Amino acid sequence: MTEGKSSIASVGYQAELLSAHSGMFLLDRALNAHRIELPNAWETLSKRSWRGGKVLNRLASQYYGSTWSGLIPFLSDVQLSKKIDSLPEIETLLVLWGEFFTPRHKSMYKKYKRLACFHATAWRQPQVLAKFNNFDFYDAVVLMSESQRPFVESKGYPSEKIHTILHGVDSSYWHPNGEKEFREGPIQAMIVGGTERDHQFLAKLLKALPDGVIKVSACIPSGQHINYDDCPHIKLLPRLSDDALLRSYQETELMIIPMVDCTANNVVLESMACATPTLINDVGGVTEYLTDETSFIMPNKDTDGWAQKLQEIVADKEMLRPKALAGRERAVKLDWSTVALEYLALIETL
């Protein structure tokens, strides 16, 4: 966004299973920030010693209050503050994943503006952040969804310091391949990912459907495959490369993603950017990102209701076309280049 590096230092990491064109480092790039990549310490240790990783995770959870914290107690605070101090003209510290990398010692960072993004859903917050009492480390907290706000306020953090800025998407990489084709025959659908997806509900739904309604391709963690034993209408895929995932988004007619809870969802945003509508339930922040113009938003997870909706779609696939076009327009408005401007405006107020 600017020539040369900005006065922002961002702290975060890229999960191994996440596409290089997904996640919060795209915000870092849009802000042209100085990037500080931190490994999740206990996950890294677990690759060498499962027991050692569990011990470090327990110590980090006790010290920092978050069960997701990837820091090494005290040592990571010292290392991180030294890294930031060594960078030129830094004015702002932006923690991209507050649950993982919130430092404990405010005094080490007192000369910087400090803000962080939090991602845990309302369903997960009480589990992940039950003992977390360090929101006041930050001058501002950024949420991915308003559904997260009640928990943060319950921790005593001032409401006026809580800001919801919607997650962005790389709408240049994730894009349609010409005009979408909707052919006769079963709906060509897809589900991607494992986090808070309700695979048990989807398997129950698929078993209730007759032939000729839907065929689902599933790019999901191998640990979730067991949910689809002896399940019809579904094909389990291996992990896809970024380019293969892009082609799948482009060629798929409908994403089908029943959720347990949701703040932002990379898969929903990326498939929408590829002009692929989503069938999803209304939970968490879904309606902050999607609308009835872009998607099929079901009031709950009711097998009969979802089955009826799928039968309506396969009988008239042209109803997908306006949603595909509206979804692409929505995704372009959520491009990281635009979302980054909201962060810059917030930083100016601190």
Buried (B, 14 or more C-beta within 10 A) or exposed (E): EEEEBBBBBBBBBBEEEBBEBBBBBBBBBBBBBBBBEBEBBBBEBBEEEEEEBEEBBEBBBEBBBBBBBBBBBEEBBEBBBEBBEEBEEBEBBBBBBBBBBBBBBEEBBEEBBBBBBBBBBBBBBEEBBEEBBBBEBBBBBBBBBBBBBEBBEEBEBEEEBBBBBBBBBBBEBBBBEEEBEBEEEBBBBBBBBBBBBBBBBBBBBBBEBEEEBBBBBBBBEEEBEEBBEEBBBBEBBEEBEEEEBBBBBBBBBBBBBBBBBBBBBBBBBBBBBBBBBBBBBBBBBBBBBBBEEBBBBBEEBBBEBBBEBBBEBBEEBEEBBEBBBBBBEBBBEBBBBBBBEBBBEBBEEB
